[in-house]
Amino acid sequence: MPKKKKSHGHPAQRAATGTQMSPLRAGGKVLGDLQVPFRRFLEAELLDDAEAGEAPLEVGDLEARLMESLGWLVLSLELDPTPAAARRFHPEELQELFTEIVPAVAEHNELDAQELVDESRVAWTSYLMFLGETEEWAGEPEELADCLDVASGGVAGTTSGRGTVLDALQAAELAVPTETRLEDLSSLPVVAAGLAALGELALGVEAGEPEAGPAIDVLRRHLEPFAPALDPLVEWAELLTNEVVVVVDGKTTVPALDDVDHRCDVATTILASAVSGTLAASESPAAIVGALSAVTASVLDPMTSGRLRELLTESGDEDEFETTSALLARIVDLGVLSSVEPWTARPGLAGAVLDVVDGFFGPGEEDTDDTDDTEDAGGVTDA
C-alpha cells in the first residue's frame, strides 16, 4: 500500500469522496499543453507498431491511462499540479507509482492489479520517450534513462514483452546526446577500426572485384584483429547495400562521414555488427539468448553471473552456463561490457544493443524456434 500522506488518505479514496479533483482531471491539468503533441506522438507510434504487426493499446486508452496515473501520482505524493510537474520525475516516485499506488487503486476499485500496472507502464514508457524525443524533459539525461528503466519494469517486467524491451532501449539511446553516443562508441577499438577503414575508403580506393581488390584489402587490414566478429566480405556488402560506401567511376567514396549524426549511425552499425557476429558464432542457442540477455540488461538493469546462472537454470539451460560465460567474455573483450560485475555498458552503446536485439528477435521473424527464444529472452532479462 502507498505511504499515508498526513490525513489526506489514498488518491483513489480522495477521488471517490469528491472533496478533491479527480485523478483524471488532475493528470490532465498537469499534462497541460503537452496533451495534444503527446497524442500525435502516440498516433505515430501506433502506426509504426501496426506496420510491424503488433497490437498495442489504442491511443485514447494510452492517453487516458497516462493522465489518470499521472493524477494518482500527483495526488498521492502531494505534488504541485502544474505543467512543470509533467516534465521531470524521479525514479523513486515512479517506482512507488507502479509498486504501491497503482496496485492500491486497483484493489480499491476491484480491478486486475497486474493488468492495470502493465497498462500504466506502457503508457508511461511512451510518455517518457515522448519527453526525450521532443526535448521537453526538464531533468538530466541520466534521470530520464533511470525513469524509463523503472517504467519498463527493468528489462522485461511487463506483459508487453519484446516491444517493451525495444522501447526501453530506444528511449535509453535517445536520452544520450549524439556527441556523447559517438564518443562512447568511438572509444571501442572495434568501432575505431571500422571508422578508420571508412576514413581510408573515403580517400578514394579502387573498388576491384566483389570479393577481392584494394577496397576489400582495406577492410581486411583494419578488421582482421576482430575476426570472426566482423567478416570483411559481409561488411563490404552491407556498406554498399546501405550506401555508406558508394563506388563512383570505380573508386570508393564515403558520403557525409564528417556529419556527426551520420557518423554516429555508422559507428552504431559497426558495433551492432560486431556484437551480432560474436553471438552468431556460437553453436548454442541457449548461450546466444543468455548472452544477449546480459548485453540487453547492461544498459537497462545490469545483471551478475549469479543472476544469469539462476535464469538459465529457470529456463532449463543450466548446463549452458559455462558456454554462455565464455561467449560473454568475448563480448567483454570487444569492450562492450565491463570486465567487472554487474556487467554494464556505456550509455552511448544503447543504440547498438537495440539493433542487435531487434536483429535477432525483431518483428518479421518467421522461425517458430526464434519466437520461443524471444520469450526465453524476456525471462532471462527479467532482472
Salt bridges, closest charged atoms under 4 A:
ASP33 OD1 - ARG87 NH2 3.26
GLU54 OE2 - ARG162 NH2 3.77
GLU63 OE2 - ARG39 NH2 3.00
GLU68 OE1 - ARG65 NH1 2.90
GLU78 OE2 - HIS8 NE2 3.30
GLU119 OE1 - ARG65 NH2 3.08
GLU136 OE1 - ARG87 NE 3.19
GLU143 OE1 - ARG88 NH2 2.91
GLU143 OE2 - HIS90 ND1 3.94
GLU200 OE2 - ARG221 NH2 2.65
GLU200 OE1 - HIS222 NE2 3.01
ASP217 OD1 - ARG220 NH1 3.62
GLU310 OE1 - ARG307 NH1 3.30
